Amino acid sequence: MNKQLKPAKKRTGKIPTTQQGKRKLVDSILKNYTEGGVDENGNAIKYTFTSCCEAAGISFRTFYNWAEKDSTISSRLKEAQENNAKQDLKDLTVRATQGLVFLTQGQYITERTVVTEELFDAKGNPKGKKVRAEEHVRFLKPNAAACIFVKKNADPEYFNEEQTNLLPGEEQVFRINGQEIKF
């Protein structure tokens, strides 16, 4: 999932007008766009193209205007977009595989709930509340449909739904160890 990169507070100086200045800014934008960053937990994150432009102090429209006028910038943007699309597909494949593993093996999960109890004194007057956390571990069974999906796709030769419906009156031929048996 793409996240927003925080925009630059205020850009110091002017937007570059020279080709060298533009290309330096383009390098910075495309680096953030293709490489992404790391969040506070150390996880890799990706940024949207618009947020990368804003963080560099320009609008995405300005970047596109530059790309329309400079074929080098245009080709680098196209390459970055293609690479990001390929990486997104790889990431999706990994997540789908992890999901199938979860569904086909089953998992132990821990459920946490907070229970609040009213406390009363000897006369029945409320005197407070008692709050406690409860944990329950349970096993989520494998999903049969996911198991069938994996088997069909991993071993289609031996696990498929191929059916042959014969109409009455048709001859049925079975071949067993090189012999033909007709019915």
N, C-alpha and C positions, 0 to 999 in steps of 0.2 A: 504494500500500500504506500502510495506516495504521500509525503508530508510536506507542509509548507516550511520553507526556510524563512527565518525571521528577516523582514526587510531591513535594509540599512537605515539607521536613524536619520541621518542627513548626509548626503554625499558632499564631500569637501571638494571644491573645485568644480570645473565645468565638465560636461560630457565630452569625451575626447572627439576631436574632429579629424585628426590625422589617422591615416590607415594604420600606422604602428600603434597609436593609442587605442583605436577601436579593437585591433586584433589582440592586444594585451587584455582588454576587458572581456572580449569574447572568450579568450583562453580561460579566464577565471570563471565565467558563467558556465561554460561547457564542462569544466572540471567538476564544479559542484553538481551539475546536472547528471553527469555520467558516473561519477564516483560516489556521490551521496555523502553521508556523514555517519556519525555515531551518536546515539542518544545517551542519556545519563546512565543507562544500564549496560552500556557497551554493545548494544545491538546495532547492526547496520541499518541505516534508513536511507530512503531515496527522497529526493526533492522534486517538486513540480518545476517545469521550465519557467513558468511565470514567477514563482517565488525566487528562483535563482537570479532572474533578471532584476527583480525588485531589490534583492539583497545587494546587488552590484550598483544600484542607484539608477537604473533605467527601466523603462516599461518594456514588456515583451514586444509591443508594436515597434518600438525603436529598434530592437534587435532584428525583427523581421524586415524593417526598412533597410537596415544595413545589409542583410542577407540578400535582398532583392538587387542591391547595387554591386555587391561583391560576391563573385562566384565561389571564392575560397571559403568565405563565411557560410555561404549557402550549403556547400558540400559538406563542411564540417558539422553543421546543424543536422543535416540529413543523416549523416553517419552516426551521430550521437543518438538521434531518435531511433534509428534501426537497431543500434546496440542495446538501447534501453528496452525496446520491444522484445528482443531476443532474451535478455536477462529476465524480463517479466515472465516470459513463457517458461524459462527454466525454474524460476521461483515458484510459479504456479504448479509445475510438475512435481517439485519437491513437496510442496504443501499437500497436494493431492495424494501422493504416495504415503506421506506421514498419516494422512487421514484414513487411507485404506488399511494401513498397518493397525491403527487404533481400532478400526471397525472389525477387522478380521481376527485380531488377537484378544480383544476385550481388554479392559483396563480396570485397575483398582482406583477408585476416586475417594477423596475425603470430602465429606459434606460438613460444613460448619453452620450451626444455627445459634442464634442468641435467644435465650429464654428469659423472660421477665416474670417474676412472681411477686404478687402483692404480699406484704407482711402485715400481720395484725397483732395487736396486743391482746391481753386476756379478756378484755371487754368487747373485743371485736372492732375496735377502732383502727383505721389504717395507720401504720407507723413507718411505712417506707416500702421500698421495692428492693428485691434481690435480683441481680442480673448475673447470669452465668452463660458461658459458651459451652456448647456440646459439639462433639465431633463424632461422626459416624463414617466408617469405612465400608464401602460396598463395592461389589464387582459388577461392572457392566459387561454383560455377555457379548460374545461376538455376534455380529449382524449377519444373518444367513444370506441375505441378498448381496452383501459386499463380498462374502466368501465365494458365492456362485460367480459373481462378476470377475473376480480375480482368477478363478479356475478357468472360466471360458476364455479369458484373454491370455493367460499364461500357458495353457495347454489345450488349445482348441482341437487338436487331433483326437484326444481321448475324452474331452469333456465338452460336448456340444449338444445342440438341440436338433440335429438333423433328423428329420422324420420322412419316411417314405410311405405314402398312402396309396395302396393298391386298390384299384376298382375291382368289383366282383367280375370274375371271368378272365382276368389277366393271369398269365402264367407267372409263377414265382420261382426264381432260380436261386439256389443257395450253393455257394462254393466252399467246400470244407476240405482242407488238405489236398487240393488239386482235383477233387471229385465234384461233379455237378449233380445236384438233386433238384428235380423239377416237381412242382406241385400244380 
